[in-house]
Amino acid sequence: MFERILFPTDFSVFANTVFACLPELRSAGVREVVLLHVIATTDVPLPETLNRESMARG
């Protein structure tokens, strides 16, 4: 089976229920679980010297 899996999560009740089952995957051969949570840029405080427009330009 898979040795490494990606677990995207939003930390909702449903995601936490699945998260609780992850240890059981060890018996199926999973050795590593990579957690992924994306944060909206509007939720990240920026210093005054950096603004969202300059980030959008790259």
mmCIF file as Biopython writes it, N, C-alpha, C and O atoms, coordinates in Angstrom:
data_model
#
loop_
_atom_site.group_PDB
_atom_site.id
_atom_site.type_symbol
_atom_site.label_atom_id
_atom_site.label_alt_id
_atom_site.label_comp_id
_atom_site.label_asym_id
_atom_site.label_entity_id
_atom_site.label_seq_id
_atom_site.pdbx_PDB_ins_code
_atom_site.Cartn_x
_atom_site.Cartn_y
_atom_site.Cartn_z
_atom_site.occupancy
_atom_site.B_iso_or_equiv
_atom_site.auth_seq_id
_atom_site.auth_asym_id
_atom_site.pdbx_PDB_model_num
ATOM 1   N N  . MET A ? 1  ? 0.846   -1.183 0.000  1.0 0.0 1  A 1 
ATOM 2   C CA . MET A ? 1  ? 0.000   0.000  0.000  1.0 0.0 1  A 1 
ATOM 3   C C  . MET A ? 1  ? 0.889   1.242  0.000  1.0 0.0 1  A 1 
ATOM 4   O O  . MET A ? 1  ? 2.005   1.186  -0.515 1.0 0.0 1  A 1 
ATOM 5   N N  . PHE A ? 2  ? 0.436   2.342  0.551  1.0 0.0 2  A 1 
ATOM 6   C CA . PHE A ? 2  ? 1.191   3.587  0.584  1.0 0.0 2  A 1 
ATOM 7   C C  . PHE A ? 2  ? 1.970   3.705  1.890  1.0 0.0 2  A 1 
ATOM 8   O O  . PHE A ? 2  ? 1.475   3.341  2.957  1.0 0.0 2  A 1 
ATOM 9   N N  . GLU A ? 3  ? 3.197   4.220  1.791  1.0 0.0 3  A 1 
ATOM 10  C CA . GLU A ? 3  ? 3.987   4.454  3.000  1.0 0.0 3  A 1 
ATOM 11  C C  . GLU A ? 3  ? 3.803   5.867  3.522  1.0 0.0 3  A 1 
ATOM 12  O O  . GLU A ? 3  ? 3.975   6.122  4.714  1.0 0.0 3  A 1 
ATOM 13  N N  . ARG A ? 4  ? 3.455   6.779  2.638  1.0 0.0 4  A 1 
ATOM 14  C CA . ARG A ? 4  ? 3.290   8.185  3.024  1.0 0.0 4  A 1 
ATOM 15  C C  . ARG A ? 4  ? 1.972   8.678  2.447  1.0 0.0 4  A 1 
ATOM 16  O O  . ARG A ? 4  ? 1.672   8.441  1.277  1.0 0.0 4  A 1 
ATOM 17  N N  . ILE A ? 5  ? 1.181   9.369  3.275  1.0 0.0 5  A 1 
ATOM 18  C CA . ILE A ? 5  ? -0.070  9.927  2.790  1.0 0.0 5  A 1 
ATOM 19  C C  . ILE A ? 5  ? -0.147  11.404 3.158  1.0 0.0 5  A 1 
ATOM 20  O O  . ILE A ? 5  ? 0.438   11.847 4.147  1.0 0.0 5  A 1 
ATOM 21  N N  . LEU A ? 6  ? -0.876  12.151 2.346  1.0 0.0 6  A 1 
ATOM 22  C CA . LEU A ? 6  ? -1.124  13.566 2.590  1.0 0.0 6  A 1 
ATOM 23  C C  . LEU A ? 6  ? -2.524  13.692 3.176  1.0 0.0 6  A 1 
ATOM 24  O O  . LEU A ? 6  ? -3.494  13.190 2.608  1.0 0.0 6  A 1 
ATOM 25  N N  . PHE A ? 7  ? -2.619  14.364 4.311  1.0 0.0 7  A 1 
ATOM 26  C CA . PHE A ? 7  ? -3.907  14.553 4.964  1.0 0.0 7  A 1 
ATOM 27  C C  . PHE A ? 7  ? -4.223  16.037 5.010  1.0 0.0 7  A 1 
ATOM 28  O O  . PHE A ? 7  ? -3.788  16.728 5.932  1.0 0.0 7  A 1 
ATOM 29  N N  . PRO A ? 8  ? -4.982  16.551 4.020  1.0 0.0 8  A 1 
ATOM 30  C CA . PRO A ? 8  ? -5.395  17.953 4.078  1.0 0.0 8  A 1 
ATOM 31  C C  . PRO A ? 8  ? -6.512  18.098 5.108  1.0 0.0 8  A 1 
ATOM 32  O O  . PRO A ? 8  ? -7.428  17.277 5.155  1.0 0.0 8  A 1 
ATOM 33  N N  . THR A ? 9  ? -6.436  19.122 5.916  1.0 0.0 9  A 1 
ATOM 34  C CA . THR A ? 9  ? -7.421  19.282 6.980  1.0 0.0 9  A 1 
ATOM 35  C C  . THR A ? 9  ? -7.839  20.742 7.127  1.0 0.0 9  A 1 
ATOM 36  O O  . THR A ? 9  ? -7.053  21.663 6.906  1.0 0.0 9  A 1 
ATOM 37  N N  . ASP A ? 10 ? -9.082  20.916 7.501  1.0 0.0 10 A 1 
ATOM 38  C CA . ASP A ? 10 ? -9.582  22.242 7.862  1.0 0.0 10 A 1 
ATOM 39  C C  . ASP A ? 10 ? -9.903  22.301 9.355  1.0 0.0 10 A 1 
ATOM 40  O O  . ASP A ? 10 ? -10.467 23.283 9.838  1.0 0.0 10 A 1 
ATOM 41  N N  . PHE A ? 11 ? -9.540  21.243 10.080 1.0 0.0 11 A 1 
ATOM 42  C CA . PHE A ? 11 ? -9.752  21.109 11.517 1.0 0.0 11 A 1 
ATOM 43  C C  . PHE A ? 11 ? -11.236 21.153 11.890 1.0 0.0 11 A 1 
ATOM 44  O O  . PHE A ? 11 ? -11.600 21.545 12.998 1.0 0.0 11 A 1 
ATOM 45  N N  . SER A ? 12 ? -12.082 20.744 10.947 1.0 0.0 12 A 1 
ATOM 46  C CA . SER A ? 12 ? -13.509 20.656 11.232 1.0 0.0 12 A 1 
ATOM 47  C C  . SER A ? 12 ? -13.772 19.382 12.028 1.0 0.0 12 A 1 
ATOM 48  O O  . SER A ? 12 ? -12.874 18.560 12.213 1.0 0.0 12 A 1 
ATOM 49  N N  . VAL A ? 13 ? -14.985 19.227 12.487 1.0 0.0 13 A 1 
ATOM 50  C CA . VAL A ? 13 ? -15.375 18.023 13.231 1.0 0.0 13 A 1 
ATOM 51  C C  . VAL A ? 13 ? -15.162 16.791 12.354 1.0 0.0 13 A 1 
ATOM 52  O O  . VAL A ? 13 ? -14.680 15.763 12.830 1.0 0.0 13 A 1 
ATOM 53  N N  . PHE A ? 14 ? -15.520 16.893 11.082 1.0 0.0 14 A 1 
ATOM 54  C CA . PHE A ? 14 ? -15.380 15.757 10.176 1.0 0.0 14 A 1 
ATOM 55  C C  . PHE A ? 14 ? -13.908 15.400 9.964  1.0 0.0 14 A 1 
ATOM 56  O O  . PHE A ? 14 ? -13.545 14.224 9.990  1.0 0.0 14 A 1 
ATOM 57  N N  . ALA A ? 15 ? -13.067 16.403 9.756  1.0 0.0 15 A 1 
ATOM 58  C CA . ALA A ? 15 ? -11.638 16.153 9.561  1.0 0.0 15 A 1 
ATOM 59  C C  . ALA A ? 15 ? -11.018 15.559 10.825 1.0 0.0 15 A 1 
ATOM 60  O O  . ALA A ? 15 ? -10.168 14.673 10.738 1.0 0.0 15 A 1 
ATOM 61  N N  . ASN A ? 16 ? -11.427 16.029 11.973 1.0 0.0 16 A 1 
ATOM 62  C CA . ASN A ? 16 ? -10.887 15.501 13.227 1.0 0.0 16 A 1 
ATOM 63  C C  . ASN A ? 16 ? -11.293 14.051 13.446 1.0 0.0 16 A 1 
ATOM 64  O O  . ASN A ? 16 ? -10.541 13.278 14.041 1.0 0.0 16 A 1 
ATOM 65  N N  . THR A ? 17 ? -12.475 13.677 12.969 1.0 0.0 17 A 1 
ATOM 66  C CA . THR A ? 17 ? -12.910 12.282 13.073 1.0 0.0 17 A 1 
ATOM 67  C C  . THR A ? 17 ? -12.009 11.384 12.241 1.0 0.0 17 A 1 
ATOM 68  O O  . THR A ? 17 ? -11.609 10.309 12.689 1.0 0.0 17 A 1 
ATOM 69  N N  . VAL A ? 18 ? -11.689 11.827 11.027 1.0 0.0 18 A 1 
ATOM 70  C CA . VAL A ? 18 ? -10.779 11.057 10.166 1.0 0.0 18 A 1 
ATOM 71  C C  . VAL A ? 18 ? -9.378  11.053 10.779 1.0 0.0 18 A 1 
ATOM 72  O O  . VAL A ? 18 ? -8.699  10.027 10.757 1.0 0.0 18 A 1 
ATOM 73  N N  . PHE A ? 19 ? -8.947  12.176 11.317 1.0 0.0 19 A 1 
ATOM 74  C CA . PHE A ? 19 ? -7.630  12.279 11.939 1.0 0.0 19 A 1 
ATOM 75  C C  . PHE A ? 19 ? -7.464  11.246 13.052 1.0 0.0 19 A 1 
ATOM 76  O O  . PHE A ? 19 ? -6.387  10.671 13.217 1.0 0.0 19 A 1 
ATOM 77  N N  . ALA A ? 20 ? -8.517  11.016 13.802 1.0 0.0 20 A 1 
ATOM 78  C CA . ALA A ? 20 ? -8.466  10.045 14.901 1.0 0.0 20 A 1 
ATOM 79  C C  . ALA A ? 20 ? -8.234  8.628  14.386 1.0 0.0 20 A 1 
ATOM 80  O O  . ALA A ? 20 ? -7.758  7.771  15.131 1.0 0.0 20 A 1 
ATOM 81  N N  . CYS A ? 21 ? -8.560  8.373  13.136 1.0 0.0 21 A 1 
ATOM 82  C CA . CYS A ? 21 ? -8.389  7.033  12.541 1.0 0.0 21 A 1 
ATOM 83  C C  . CYS A ? 21 ? -7.002  6.819  11.942 1.0 0.0 21 A 1 
ATOM 84  O O  . CYS A ? 21 ? -6.656  5.689  11.597 1.0 0.0 21 A 1 
ATOM 85  N N  . LEU A ? 22 ? -6.215  7.856  11.813 1.0 0.0 22 A 1 
ATOM 86  C CA . LEU A ? 22 ? -4.914  7.739  11.148 1.0 0.0 22 A 1 
ATOM 87  C C  . LEU A ? 22 ? -3.986  6.698  11.776 1.0 0.0 22 A 1 
ATOM 88  O O  . LEU A ? 22 ? -3.317  5.983  11.032 1.0 0.0 22 A 1 
ATOM 89  N N  . PRO A ? 23 ? -3.910  6.575  13.089 1.0 0.0 23 A 1 
ATOM 90  C CA . PRO A ? 23 ? -3.020  5.550  13.663 1.0 0.0 23 A 1 
ATOM 91  C C  . PRO A ? 23 ? -3.346  4.131  13.194 1.0 0.0 23 A 1 
ATOM 92  O O  . PRO A ? 23 ? -2.462  3.277  13.137 1.0 0.0 23 A 1 
ATOM 93  N N  . GLU A ? 24 ? -4.586  3.885  12.866 1.0 0.0 24 A 1 
ATOM 94  C CA . GLU A ? 24 ? -4.984  2.560  12.401 1.0 0.0 24 A 1 
ATOM 95  C C  . GLU A ? 24 ? -4.372  2.217  11.041 1.0 0.0 24 A 1 
ATOM 96  O O  . GLU A ? 24 ? -4.284  1.044  10.680 1.0 0.0 24 A 1 
ATOM 97  N N  . LEU A ? 25 ? -3.953  3.227  10.295 1.0 0.0 25 A 1 
ATOM 98  C CA . LEU A ? 25 ? -3.360  2.992  8.976  1.0 0.0 25 A 1 
ATOM 99  C C  . LEU A ? 25 ? -1.953  2.393  9.076  1.0 0.0 25 A 1 
ATOM 100 O O  . LEU A ? 25 ? -1.415  1.896  8.086  1.0 0.0 25 A 1 
ATOM 101 N N  . ARG A ? 26 ? -1.368  2.444  10.261 1.0 0.0 26 A 1 
ATOM 102 C CA . ARG A ? 26 ? -0.036  1.861  10.444 1.0 0.0 26 A 1 
ATOM 103 C C  . ARG A ? 26 ? -0.031  0.377  10.076 1.0 0.0 26 A 1 
ATOM 104 O O  . ARG A ? 26 ? 0.924   -0.124 9.482  1.0 0.0 26 A 1 
ATOM 105 N N  . SER A ? 27 ? -1.102  -0.308 10.435 1.0 0.0 27 A 1 
ATOM 106 C CA . SER A ? 27 ? -1.175  -1.735 10.128 1.0 0.0 27 A 1 
ATOM 107 C C  . SER A ? 27 ? -1.292  -1.986 8.618  1.0 0.0 27 A 1 
ATOM 108 O O  . SER A ? 27 ? -1.054  -3.100 8.153  1.0 0.0 27 A 1 
ATOM 109 N N  . ALA A ? 28 ? -1.654  -0.964 7.867  1.0 0.0 28 A 1 
ATOM 110 C CA . ALA A ? 28 ? -1.749  -1.081 6.406  1.0 0.0 28 A 1 
ATOM 111 C C  . ALA A ? 28 ? -0.442  -0.683 5.728  1.0 0.0 28 A 1 
ATOM 112 O O  . ALA A ? 28 ? -0.345  -0.704 4.501  1.0 0.0 28 A 1 
ATOM 113 N N  . GLY A ? 29 ? 0.567   -0.318 6.526  1.0 0.0 29 A 1 
ATOM 114 C CA . GLY A ? 29 ? 1.871   0.009  5.968  1.0 0.0 29 A 1 
ATOM 115 C C  . GLY A ? 29 ? 2.216   1.485  5.919  1.0 0.0 29 A 1 
ATOM 116 O O  . GLY A ? 29 ? 3.297   1.843  5.451  1.0 0.0 29 A 1 
ATOM 117 N N  . VAL A ? 30 ? 1.336   2.345  6.384  1.0 0.0 30 A 1 
ATOM 118 C CA . VAL A ? 30 ? 1.617   3.784  6.374  1.0 0.0 30 A 1 
ATOM 119 C C  . VAL A ? 30 ? 2.669   4.083  7.433  1.0 0.0 30 A 1 
ATOM 120 O O  . VAL A ? 30 ? 2.530   3.701  8.595  1.0 0.0 30 A 1 
ATOM 121 N N  . ARG A ? 31 ? 3.725   4.773  7.008  1.0 0.0 31 A 1 
ATOM 122 C CA . ARG A ? 31 ? 4.805   5.127  7.939  1.0 0.0 31 A 1 
ATOM 123 C C  . ARG A ? 31 ? 4.829   6.615  8.253  1.0 0.0 31 A 1 
ATOM 124 O O  . ARG A ? 31 ? 5.353   7.030  9.286  1.0 0.0 31 A 1 
ATOM 125 N N  . GLU A ? 32 ? 4.261   7.413  7.359  1.0 0.0 32 A 1 
ATOM 126 C CA . GLU A ? 32 ? 4.330   8.868  7.544  1.0 0.0 32 A 1 
ATOM 127 C C  . GLU A ? 32 ? 3.035   9.498  7.055  1.0 0.0 32 A 1 
ATOM 128 O O  . GLU A ? 32 ? 2.508   9.138  6.002  1.0 0.0 32 A 1 
ATOM 129 N N  . VAL A ? 33 ? 2.532   10.450 7.844  1.0 0.0 33 A 1 
ATOM 130 C CA . VAL A ? 33 ? 1.361   11.237 7.462  1.0 0.0 33 A 1 
ATOM 131 C C  . VAL A ? 33 ? 1.790   12.699 7.433  1.0 0.0 33 A 1 
ATOM 132 O O  . VAL A ? 33 ? 2.303   13.222 8.422  1.0 0.0 33 A 1 
ATOM 133 N N  . VAL A ? 34 ? 1.580   13.347 6.305  1.0 0.0 34 A 1 
ATOM 134 C CA . VAL A ? 34 ? 1.905   14.761 6.150  1.0 0.0 34 A 1 
ATOM 135 C C  . VAL A ? 34 ? 0.596   15.535 6.266  1.0 0.0 34 A 1 
ATOM 136 O O  . VAL A ? 34 ? -0.328  15.333 5.479  1.0 0.0 34 A 1 
ATOM 137 N N  . LEU A ? 35 ? 0.527   16.418 7.251  1.0 0.0 35 A 1 
ATOM 138 C CA . LEU A ? 35 ? -0.669  17.235 7.450  1.0 0.0 35 A 1 
ATOM 139 C C  . LEU A ? 35 ? -0.545  18.516 6.641  1.0 0.0 35 A 1 
ATOM 140 O O  . LEU A ? 35 ? 0.524   19.124 6.590  1.0 0.0 35 A 1 
ATOM 141 N N  . LEU A ? 36 ? -1.642  18.926 6.006  1.0 0.0 36 A 1 
ATOM 142 C CA . LEU A ? 36 ? -1.665  20.144 5.197  1.0 0.0 36 A 1 
ATOM 143 C C  . LEU A ? 36 ? -2.852  20.981 5.621  1.0 0.0 36 A 1 
ATOM 144 O O  . LEU A ? 36 ? -3.988  20.508 5.648  1.0 0.0 36 A 1 
ATOM 145 N N  . HIS A ? 37 ? -2.575  22.231 5.953  1.0 0.0 37 A 1 
ATOM 146 C CA . HIS A ? 37 ? -3.634  23.179 6.269  1.0 0.0 37 A 1 
ATOM 147 C C  . HIS A ? 37 ? -3.278  24.487 5.583  1.0 0.0 37 A 1 
ATOM 148 O O  . HIS A ? 37 ? -2.211  25.048 5.831  1.0 0.0 37 A 1 
ATOM 149 N N  . VAL A ? 38 ? -4.157  24.976 4.727  1.0 0.0 38 A 1 
ATOM 150 C CA . VAL A ? 38 ? -3.915  26.212 3.998  1.0 0.0 38 A 1 
ATOM 151 C C  . VAL A ? 38 ? -4.557  27.357 4.759  1.0 0.0 38 A 1 
ATOM 152 O O  . VAL A ? 38 ? -5.703  27.270 5.198  1.0 0.0 38 A 1 
ATOM 153 N N  . ILE A ? 39 ? -3.802  28.423 4.906  1.0 0.0 39 A 1 
ATOM 154 C CA . ILE A ? 39 ? -4.286  29.601 5.620  1.0 0.0 39 A 1 
ATOM 155 C C  . ILE A ? 39 ? -4.576  30.692 4.602  1.0 0.0 39 A 1 
ATOM 156 O O  . ILE A ? 39 ? -3.736  30.994 3.754  1.0 0.0 39 A 1 
ATOM 157 N N  . ALA A ? 40 ? -5.746  31.278 4.683  1.0 0.0 40 A 1 
ATOM 158 C CA . ALA A ? 40 ? -6.098  32.383 3.789  1.0 0.0 40 A 1 
ATOM 159 C C  . ALA A ? 40 ? -5.209  33.575 4.085  1.0 0.0 40 A 1 
ATOM 160 O O  . ALA A ? 40 ? -4.956  33.892 5.248  1.0 0.0 40 A 1 
ATOM 161 N N  . THR A ? 41 ? -4.736  34.236 3.044  1.0 0.0 41 A 1 
ATOM 162 C CA . THR A ? 41 ? -3.837  35.381 3.248  1.0 0.0 41 A 1 
ATOM 163 C C  . THR A ? 41 ? -4.521  36.494 4.026  1.0 0.0 41 A 1 
ATOM 164 O O  . THR A ? 41 ? -3.845  37.302 4.664  1.0 0.0 41 A 1 
ATOM 165 N N  . THR A ? 42 ? -5.827  36.552 3.986  1.0 0.0 42 A 1 
ATOM 166 C CA . THR A ? 42 ? -6.542  37.581 4.746  1.0 0.0 42 A 1 
ATOM 167 C C  . THR A ? 42 ? -6.497  37.304 6.241  1.0 0.0 42 A 1 
ATOM 168 O O  . THR A ? 42 ? -6.797  38.192 7.039  1.0 0.0 42 A 1 
ATOM 169 N N  . ASP A ? 43 ? -6.128  36.091 6.635  1.0 0.0 43 A 1 
ATOM 170 C CA . ASP A ? 43 ? -6.048  35.742 8.047  1.0 0.0 43 A 1 
ATOM 171 C C  . ASP A ? 43 ? -4.656  35.954 8.644  1.0 0.0 43 A 1 
ATOM 172 O O  . ASP A ? 43 ? -4.458  35.772 9.845  1.0 0.0 43 A 1 
ATOM 173 N N  . VAL A ? 44 ? -3.689  36.340 7.799  1.0 0.0 44 A 1 
ATOM 174 C CA . VAL A ? 44 ? -2.314  36.488 8.250  1.0 0.0 44 A 1 
ATOM 175 C C  . VAL A ? 44 ? -2.009  37.965 8.462  1.0 0.0 44 A 1 
ATOM 176 O O  . VAL A ? 44 ? -2.094  38.752 7.519  1.0 0.0 44 A 1 
ATOM 177 N N  . PRO A ? 45 ? -1.652  38.358 9.690  1.0 0.0 45 A 1 
ATOM 178 C CA . PRO A ? 45 ? -1.290  39.764 9.912  1.0 0.0 45 A 1 
ATOM 179 C C  . PRO A ? 45 ? 0.037   40.078 9.238  1.0 0.0 45 A 1 
ATOM 180 O O  . PRO A ? 45 ? 0.999   39.321 9.360  1.0 0.0 45 A 1 
ATOM 181 N N  . LEU A ? 46 ? 0.082   41.195 8.529  1.0 0.0 46 A 1 
ATOM 182 C CA . LEU A ? 46 ? 1.296   41.596 7.823  1.0 0.0 46 A 1 
ATOM 183 C C  . LEU A ? 46 ? 1.896   42.830 8.486  1.0 0.0 46 A 1 
ATOM 184 O O  . LEU A ? 46 ? 1.167   43.683 8.992  1.0 0.0 46 A 1 
ATOM 185 N N  . PRO A ? 47 ? 3.229   42.925 8.485  1.0 0.0 47 A 1 
ATOM 186 C CA . PRO A ? 47 ? 3.855   44.151 9.003  1.0 0.0 47 A 1 
ATOM 187 C C  . PRO A ? 47 ? 3.517   45.325 8.084  1.0 0.0 47 A 1 
ATOM 188 O O  . PRO A ? 47 ? 3.179   45.127 6.916  1.0 0.0 47 A 1 
ATOM 189 N N  . GLU A ? 48 ? 3.609   46.538 8.610  1.0 0.0 48 A 1 
ATOM 190 C CA . GLU A ? 48 ? 3.246   47.726 7.839  1.0 0.0 48 A 1 
ATOM 191 C C  . GLU A ? 48 ? 4.088   47.890 6.578  1.0 0.0 48 A 1 
ATOM 192 O O  . GLU A ? 48 ? 3.625   48.486 5.606  1.0 0.0 48 A 1 
ATOM 193 N N  . THR A ? 49 ? 5.311   47.373 6.576  1.0 0.0 49 A 1 
ATOM 194 C CA . THR A ? 49 ? 6.190   47.536 5.419  1.0 0.0 49 A 1 
ATOM 195 C C  . THR A ? 49 ? 5.836   46.599 4.278  1.0 0.0 49 A 1 
ATOM 196 O O  . THR A ? 49 ? 6.365   46.744 3.176  1.0 0.0 49 A 1 
ATOM 197 N N  . LEU A ? 50 ? 4.969   45.661 4.518  1.0 0.0 50 A 1 
ATOM 198 C CA . LEU A ? 50 ? 4.573   44.674 3.507  1.0 0.0 50 A 1 
ATOM 199 C C  . LEU A ? 50 ? 3.065   44.745 3.360  1.0 0.0 50 A 1 
ATOM 200 O O  . LEU A ? 50 ? 2.336   44.642 4.346  1.0 0.0 50 A 1 
ATOM 201 N N  . ASN A ? 51 ? 2.598   44.919 2.147  1.0 0.0 51 A 1 
ATOM 202 C CA . ASN A ? 51 ? 1.147   44.970 1.953  1.0 0.0 51 A 1 
ATOM 203 C C  . ASN A ? 51 ? 0.715   43.887 0.972  1.0 0.0 51 A 1 
ATOM 204 O O  . ASN A ? 51 ? 1.537   43.298 0.270  1.0 0.0 51 A 1 
ATOM 205 N N  . ARG A ? 52 ? -0.547  43.646 0.941  1.0 0.0 52 A 1 
ATOM 206 C CA . ARG A ? 52 ? -1.082  42.560 0.104  1.0 0.0 52 A 1 
ATOM 207 C C  . ARG A ? 52 ? -0.908  42.834 -1.376 1.0 0.0 52 A 1 
ATOM 208 O O  . ARG A ? 52 ? -0.763  41.891 -2.154 1.0 0.0 52 A 1 
ATOM 209 N N  . GLU A ? 53 ? -0.918  44.090 -1.792 1.0 0.0 53 A 1 
ATOM 210 C CA . GLU A ? 53 ? -0.742  44.407 -3.204 1.0 0.0 53 A 1 
ATOM 211 C C  . GLU A ? 53 ? 0.660   44.032 -3.681 1.0 0.0 53 A 1 
ATOM 212 O O  . GLU A ? 53 ? 0.823   43.504 -4.781 1.0 0.0 53 A 1 
ATOM 213 N N  . SER A ? 54 ? 1.663   44.302 -2.863 1.0 0.0 54 A 1 
ATOM 214 C CA . SER A ? 54 ? 3.022   43.959 -3.254 1.0 0.0 54 A 1 
ATOM 215 C C  . SER A ? 54 ? 3.221   42.445 -3.297 1.0 0.0 54 A 1 
ATOM 216 O O  . SER A ? 54 ? 4.019   41.950 -4.094 1.0 0.0 54 A 1 
ATOM 217 N N  . MET A ? 55 ? 2.509   41.709 -2.453 1.0 0.0 55 A 1 
ATOM 218 C CA . MET A ? 55 ? 2.590   40.257 -2.488 1.0 0.0 55 A 1 
ATOM 219 C C  . MET A ? 55 ? 1.924   39.700 -3.741 1.0 0.0 55 A 1 
ATOM 220 O O  . MET A ? 55 ? 2.397   38.715 -4.308 1.0 0.0 55 A 1 
ATOM 221 N N  . ALA A ? 56 ? 0.830   40.323 -4.175 1.0 0.0 56 A 1 
ATOM 222 C CA . ALA A ? 56 ? 0.091   39.843 -5.354 1.0 0.0 56 A 1 
ATOM 223 C C  . ALA A ? 56 ? 0.916   40.024 -6.626 1.0 0.0 56 A 1 
ATOM 224 O O  . ALA A ? 56 ? 0.788   39.235 -7.561 1.0 0.0 56 A 1 
ATOM 225 N N  . ARG A ? 57 ? 1.755   41.050 -6.670 1.0 0.0 57 A 1 
ATOM 226 C CA . ARG A ? 57 ? 2.592   41.286 -7.846 1.0 0.0 57 A 1 
ATOM 227 C C  . ARG A ? 57 ? 3.721   40.278 -7.941 1.0 0.0 57 A 1 
ATOM 228 O O  . ARG A ? 57 ? 4.275   40.065 -9.019 1.0 0.0 57 A 1 
ATOM 229 N N  . GLY A ? 58 ? 4.066   39.655 -6.819 1.0 0.0 58 A 1 
ATOM 230 C CA . GLY A ? 58 ? 5.121   38.633 -6.821 1.0 0.0 58 A 1 
ATOM 231 C C  . GLY A ? 58 ? 6.424   39.232 -6.542 1.0 0.0 58 A 1 
ATOM 232 O O  . GLY A ? 58 ? 7.432   38.526 -6.503 1.0 0.0 58 A 1 
#
